[in-house]
Structures are given as C-alpha cells and as structure tokens.
C-alpha cells in the first residue's frame, strides 16, 4: 500500500495506506514517536464514514512531518537495528539457559523488557478500560505463550534454527488474516505463501533424522509462530486506536503476571556468570524493550510496510551468531530453506503492496 495522506495532531504517529482490492480499503497504522508529535488519522472505505476524530490543527504540518520518499541514514539505522536485536535474541536465550530453566528465561526477559518500557511516558499513556480484553488476549498470544516456547525449543534444537524458522512469522500472519477475513488471498500472495511454506519445510526437514527430541523442538517453534500469527492480527486494531507502545507495555504486564508462578522460582534459583547475566539483560532490555521502540519510530517515519522489512534480517543474524559464537552445526538444507522462506515472505509483501 502507498501512503496517501496524513493529518497531524498532538501526541502519537501514524498514516493512511490505500489498499487495492474489490473494495478499496484504507489501512491506518498508528504508533508512538518518543517525545514527538502525534500523527493520527481516521479509517474507512469509500462507502463508510470514518470515526469521529478531533479536528486537525489549522496550522499545516511542517515539512519534516511528511514521510520521506527515500530512507535517510537514520531511517536505515532504525530499520536495521530491530532486526539485528531480534536475530540476536535467540543467542541470548541459549546463553540464558546456561544459568536457569526455560521458564526463568521467559519471565526475566519480560520483566526486564517491561521495566525498560516503563520509563517511557509514551508507553504509560492511558487506555480505555474497554480495551483490556484485547490486551489480555494479546498478553497471552504475543508475549507469554510464544516467548515461553522458544527456550523450551532451544533445549532441543539450535538457536540458529530457531531464529531461521522465525522468518516464517509473516506467512502465518497472512494465513490467519485470510482465515479471519474468510477470503482467499490474491494470487500473488498465494504464490508467496507457497514458496515461504516450502522454505519452512526445507528448514525443518533435517531435524526429522535427528530424533524425536529435535522434532519436538520444531513443533514448539511452529506453535509459537501460529500464536504470533493470531497476535499480529489482534494487535493491529488495538495499536491503531491506542498507539503501539501503550498496547505492548500493558500486554507485557499481563504476560509478567502469567509467567511469574513458574518463572520466578527458576529466576531465584539461577546460577549466574557474566555471559548468561549480560545475555539476559540484553534479551530483556533490547529484545523485549528497545527494539519495539525503534520499530515503532521507524514505522512512523517510513510507513509500516517499509518498516516491516526488518524481519528479513532475523534469520540471517540468528544463523551467523549461532555458527560463529556458539559453534552450532546447521544443515545446508536448512540454510537453503531459510533463504527460500524469506524469499516467499518478500514475494508476499510485494504482492500486498
């Protein structure tokens, strides 16, 4: 979708994208830019009236508020850093498992991430009480459940494979979106899905010959990806109405409560050394905190479609770190599958643009 217009108000950031189809629809992305202005818009298709909104200021938006046609150096940094951080998260999880059990890893990363976002006024902006039902569900599907699956999976498969399989997240999000809309994806999206899912199969195939333990690890990862698929579709309208960071911060609070009963005892029993401690602090502060802030700002500056390209970096970063830092062995077929999966996600994204 191409960004078509923006209106400026005080407090958050967003934009309108016109999406082609049988009925032209307008997608609105809303996020939060730290210490900046709020750019917020309504949404509709041509036959539906937009929701009531505050009138736009009489003063026109400054030139700097417009989305740039070409990314600047700062934009590229905002685009690359979240992908690098999230790609490194799987290395941090593996290091954290040296000090404590998987439930402790999940609880500590959410705890540190929640504490990181708490210091930002943008994350603590008020939300209507009626939104809490969706936030609780998001706390399960986006935070507590998938973040619990990855440490258990990494007890059975490598951090590199776990990170590479995460390249399939856009595929599961598209499948869930099509199912919820009860509409078959366009031919271009269908081709991208087919290519991407074939790549995911290639990635997982070598684990079949490594025993049931490895297969279980892959199934745990796939369960997390399905959960992400539902969470992404649930998060979109919540973030449109409330901004990205307030929703994420509250979902983390819910996940913190849910993971505490099993995670807190393992955290208290942890046997720390420098490597696992620093890895867990980085996993929480960066992977579950700062990366969300960066991607939110990036989406505000470049549009959500362009900013989502950061996900393509995650498999490559996880693969390189797993091999170089941890000395993990990754089958060549899995590496090829990761490339095919990312190509499928790219084809799907291009067809949706």
N, C-alpha and C positions, 0 to 999 in steps of 0.2 A: 504494500500500500504506500502511496505517496502522500506525504504530509501536505495538507491543503490549506489549513488556516490555523491561527492561534489567537486567543484572547488573553489579556494579561490581567490578573488580579493579584492581591497581596496574599502571600503565604505558601503555595505549592507549585508543582510544574507538570505540564502535560501537553497534549497536542491532539489533533484530529487527523485520522487517516481515512481516505476514501478507498473502499474495497470493492473491486468489480464482482459482479455476480448477477443472478437473475433479478434480484432487487438490490440496487446499490446501497450498501451499508456503510456507516461511518464508525470506525473503531476509535475509541478515545483511550489514550494512555495517560495516566496521571502518576506522578512520582513526587519526590520531595528534594529540592535542592537546598543544601545546607546554607543557612544564613542569607538566602537569596529571596527572589520574588516568587509568587505563586502564579503559575500559568495554567489555567483551568478552563475547560470547555464543556459544553453540553454534548448530547449524542442523540442521533436519530437516524432513520432512513427518511427519504423524501416525503413519505406519507404519514409520519409520526411526529408529533410535536415534541420538541426537546423538553427536558425537565426544567423547572423554574430555577433560574440562577440569578446571582447578583448582577446588576448591570455593570458592563465594563467601564473602566475609568475613561473620562473624556480625553485625557491625555494619551496620545498614541504610544504604543510600546517602543522603547528605544531599539535602535538597530541591533544592539547586542543580544536582544531577546530572541531574534529570529534564529531558526535552526540553520547552521551553515550548510551550504551545498557540498563542500568538501571538508573532511575532518582536518582539524588543526593538530599540532603536535600534542597538545593537552588532550584532545579527543582520542587520539590513538593510545595515549597512556591510560586513559580511563577505560578504553576498550580492552586493552591487553592485560592490565593488572588483575581484574577479577578472574579471567580465565587461568592465569598463572597461579593465583592463590587457590582457586578451587581444584586445579590439577594437582597442586602440591598437597592438598588436604588428605589424599589417600596415603601419601608417605607419612604424614603426621599421625594418621590413625594407626598405621603399622608400628610406628615408634611408641605411641602411647600404650599400645597393647603389651609392650615390654614391662610396663610399670603396674598395670592394673587390668581388670577384666573388661569385656566389651561394654557392659552396662555403665561402668565408671567412665569410659571414654566418651560415651554419648552424653552422659549427664554433665561432665566437666566442660565439653565443648559448648553445650547450650548455656551453661552457667556463665562462662566467660564471654560468650557472644552477647548474651542478654545484658550483662554488666557493661559491655562496651557500648551498646546502643543506648543504654540508659543515660549516659552522659550527654546525649544529643537532645536538645529541646525538640527538634523536628520529630523524633520518634515518639515523644511523650504527648504529642498533640491529642486533644480529646476526640473520642469517637462516640457515636450514638450507642446507647445500650442495646438497641435492636440488632446491631452488627455482631454481637458477641457469639451468637450461634454459629455463624460462619467462621469467626476467628477460632473458636474451639475446634471445629472440624479441621481447619487449616493447621492448627497446632498438632493434630494427630497425623494428618496426611502429608504435610510438608516438612514437619520437624521430628516429632517423637518417633514415628514408625520408621521412615526411611533412614534417619540418622542412627537408629538402633540396628538396622540390618547390616550396614556397611562394616562395623567392627566384627560382627559375627562372621560375615563373609570373608573378611581378611584373615581370619583364623584358618581358613580353608583354601583360599586362592591368593594370588599375589596382589599387591597394591596396584601394580601396573595394569593387570587385567580388570580389576575393579574400576579403575579410572577410565580405561578404554570403553568398557561397557556403558559407562555413563554418557558416552556420546550418543546413545540411543534415546535419551530423555525427550528430545523434540519429536521423535517418532511416536512415542507413547502419548505425548500430549496431543498430537494431531489425531491419533486413533480415538482417544477419549472424547475430544471435541466433536468429531464426526458422529460418534455414538450418541452423545448428549443432544446434538442437533438433529439426529435421525436423518442425516443427509450424507450421501456418498461423496467423498472428496472429489475434486476436479481431477481430470486425467493426469495433469502434471504432478499434482500432489500424490496421487496414487502410485505413479512411477517412482517418485522419491521414496515413498514408504516401502515399496517393494525392494528397492535397492538397499535402503538402510537396514531393513529387517534381515535381508540376506547377509549383509555385513555382520550383523549381530550374531547370526547363526555361525558364521565362519569364526568369529572371535571365541565363541563358547565351545565349538566343536572339539578342540584338542583336550578339553577337560573331561570329555566322556571316557577317554582312555587313561585318565589319571585316578580313577576310582570314584566311589560314591561320595566321598568327602568333598572333592572338588565340585562335583555336580551340585551338591547341596549349597556350596558357596555361590555358584552361579544362580541358582534358583532364588537365594536370598537377595541377590543384587536385582534380579528381574522383579521380585516383589516390591523392592524399593522404587524401581523405575515406574512400575504401574501406579504406585502411590503418588509419585511425582506428577504423573500424567493427570490424575484427578486434581491434585493440589494446584497445578498451574491454571487449570480452567476455573477452579473455585476462587483463586486469588485475584484473577483479573478484574472482576466486577467490584470486589472489595477494595482493591487498590485504586480503581477509578473513582470511587466515592470518597475515599479517605486518605489517599496518598500511600506510597509504598512502605515507608519506614514505620508509621504507626501500626500498620497491619502486621508487619514482620515482628516488631517488638512484642506485641501482645500475643502473637502465635508462639513466640519463644517462651513467654511467661507460662502459657498453658503447657507447652512441652516440658518445661522445667519441673512443674508440679507432677506431670505424668511419669517422668523418668526418675524422679528422686527416690522412690521406695527401693528400687533395685540398684540405682546408680550411686547414691550417697554412701552406702556401706562399702562398696568397692573403691570409691574415691578415698575414703578414710583409711582403708587398708593398703593403699598404694605404696609401693617401694620405689621411691624416686631416685633418679640420677639425672644428670644435666640434660642429656639428649631427650628422653621422654618428657621431662618437665617443659623444656623450651618448645618442643613439638606440640604439646597440648595447649600451651598458651597461644602459640601461633594459630593452631587449629580453631580455637575459640575466638580470639580477638580478630584475626584476619578472615578466616574462612566462614565464620558464623557471625561476623560483625562488619568489619571494614569493607569486605567485598560487596555486601549488599548496598552499602552507602555509595560505593564507586559506580556500581552498575545503575543505580537509580539516577545519579547525576549524569552518567553517560547517556541514558535513555532520554533524559530531559534536554540534553544538548544536541543529540543526533537523531532522536526518534527511537522507539522501542525495537523496530525491525532491525535497524542497523546495529544497535547495541547488543542484540541477542547473538550476534556473530561471535561474541566472546566465548560461547560454549564450544566452538570448534577447537579451541586451544586445549581444552581439558584433557582429552585422550592423549594428545602428544606430550603434554607436560607430565602426566602421570606415567607414561611409558618411559620417558627419558629418566625421570627421577628414580623410578623403580629399578631400572637397569644399572644406572650409574651409582646411585647412593646405596641401594640395598643389594645390588648384585643379583637381582631376580632374573630367572630364565623365563622368557616369553616366546612361545611358539611363533614361527614365522607366519603361519596361517592366521593366528590371532592378530598379528600386526596388520596383515593384509585386510582382514575383516574390519579392523578399526578404521582403516582408510576408506573402505567401501561404505561403512556405516556413516561416516562423516560426509562422504560424497552424496549419499542418499538424503541426509538432512539438509545439505546445501541445495540439492535439486528441489526438495520440497519447499524450502524457504523461498527459492527463486520463483517457483510456480505460484506461490501465495502472494508475491509482491505486486 
